[in-house]
C-alpha cells in the first residue's frame, strides 16, 4: 500500500462517513490519516534564529516527507485497529459496553485497509 494512494482512499472514505454522519468511522479515519501523516513527518529544525535570517518566501521552510514503505503504512493502520480492539476489550471488562461498541465500530471502519 503506497502512502499517497492510501491517504487518498482514507480521505474519500472520510468524506463519505461525514456525509453519512458515521461518527465512529469519522473518528477512526481521521486518526488513521493523522497517524500516517505524523509518521511521514520529518523532525523539525529546532535551531533558534533571528527573524531577519528566517526564510520569507512561500514554501521556503518546506521539507520532503519521509517515504513510508508499504509495510510501514500497513503496520500503522493495523496498529490503529489493534489499539481500538484492545481498548474495546478493556471497556467490556469494565462494563462500558457502549464505549466498547463504538471502539469496535471504529476498528471496523479501518478494516478495509488491513488486508
For each residue, the residues with C-beta under 8 A, 3 or more apart:
1: 5 6 70 73 74 113
2: 5 6 70 73
3: 6 7 36 40 67 68 73
4: 7 8
5: 1 2 8 9
6: 1 2 3 9 10 36 73 77 113
7: 3 4 10 11 33 36 37
8: 4 5 11 12
9: 5 6 12 13 113
10: 6 7 13 14 29 32 33 36 113
11: 7 8 14 15 33
12: 8 9 15 16
13: 9 10 16 17 25 29 109 112
14: 10 11 17 18 25 26 29 30 33
15: 11 12 18 19
16: 12 13 19 20
17: 13 14 20 22 25 26 29 109
18: 14 15 21 22 26
19: 15 16
20: 16 17 25
21: 18
22: 17 18 25 26 109
23: 26 27
24: 27 28 102 103 105 106 109
25: 13 14 17 20 22 28 29 105 106 109
26: 14 17 18 22 23 29 30
27: 23 24 30 31 106
28: 24 25 31 32 80 84 105 106 107 109 110
29: 10 13 14 17 25 26 32 33 109 110
30: 14 26 27 33 34
31: 27 28 34 35 80 106
32: 10 28 29 35 36 76 77 80 110 113
33: 7 10 11 14 29 30 36 37
34: 30 31 37 38
35: 31 32 38 39 76 77 79 80
36: 3 6 7 10 32 33 39 40 68 73 76 77
37: 7 33 34 40 41
38: 34 35 41
39: 35 36 66 68 72 76
40: 3 36 37 65 66 67 68
41: 37 38 65 66
42: 63 64 65 66
43: 46
44:
45:
46: 43
47:
48:
49: 53 54
50: 53 54
51: 54
52:
53: 49 50
54: 49 50 51
55: 60 61
56: 60
57: 60
58:
59: 62
60: 55 56 57
61: 55
62: 59
63: 42
64: 42
65: 40 41 42
66: 39 40 41 42
67: 3 40
68: 3 36 39 40 72 73 76
69: 72 73
70: 1 2 73 74
71: 74 75
72: 39 68 69 75 76
73: 1 2 3 6 36 68 69 70 76 77
74: 1 70 71 77 78 113 114
75: 71 72 78 79
76: 32 35 36 39 68 72 73 79 80
77: 6 32 35 36 73 74 80 81 110 113 114
78: 74 75 81 82 114
79: 35 75 76 82 83
80: 28 31 32 35 76 77 83 84 110
81: 77 78 84 85 107 110 111 114
82: 78 79 85 86
83: 79 80 86 87
84: 28 80 81 87 88 103 104 106 107 110
85: 81 82 88 89 103 104 107
86: 82 83 89 90
87: 83 84 90 91 103
88: 84 85 91 92 99 100 101 103 104 107
89: 85 86 92 93 100
90: 86 87 93 94
91: 87 88 94 96 97 99 100 103
92: 88 89 95 96 97 100
93: 89 90
94: 90 91
95: 92
96: 91 92 99 100
97: 91 92 100 101
98: 101 102
99: 88 91 96 102 103
100: 88 89 91 92 96 97 103 104
101: 88 97 98 104 105
102: 24 98 99 105 106
103: 24 84 85 87 88 91 99 100 106 107
104: 84 85 88 100 101 107 108
105: 24 25 28 101 102 108 109
106: 24 25 27 28 31 84 102 103 109 110
107: 28 81 84 85 88 103 104 110 111
108: 104 105 111
109: 13 17 22 24 25 28 29 105 106
110: 28 29 32 77 80 81 84 106 107 113 114
111: 81 107 108 114
112: 13 115
113: 1 6 9 10 32 74 77 110
114: 74 77 78 81 110 111
115: 112
